[in-house]
Amino acid sequence: MLIVNDAHRLLAGAVSLNDPCPYCSQPLRAYPLIMSDDAAQTVYHATCALELATDILVDLSTFFSPPAAFQPFFVLQTPDAAAPQQAAVEER
């Protein structure tokens, strides 16, 4: 719900403007504000609500469409595994 003035805030039953935003911890001193539709009816700054929504969309996007696997640049070997290969190179 978009809150743009004191009348909207009072109709929504929202918190006072001195309470902190749960996202950035700054006081809710300026309009516009956004009230979430969760059970707690949390109120955010509009920019904080946008950042939170963007974070959620990015997390969901990377969860459902993970990036492609990359080719390894090098392979780590233990000293025991490297010894036979060095011997084979020295024999040639």
Secondary structure, DSSP 8 states (H G I E B T S, - for coil): -EE-SHHHHHHHT---TTSB-TTT--B--SS-EEE-SSTT--EEEHHHHHHHHHHHHHHHHHHHS-------S-----HHHHHHHHHHHHH-
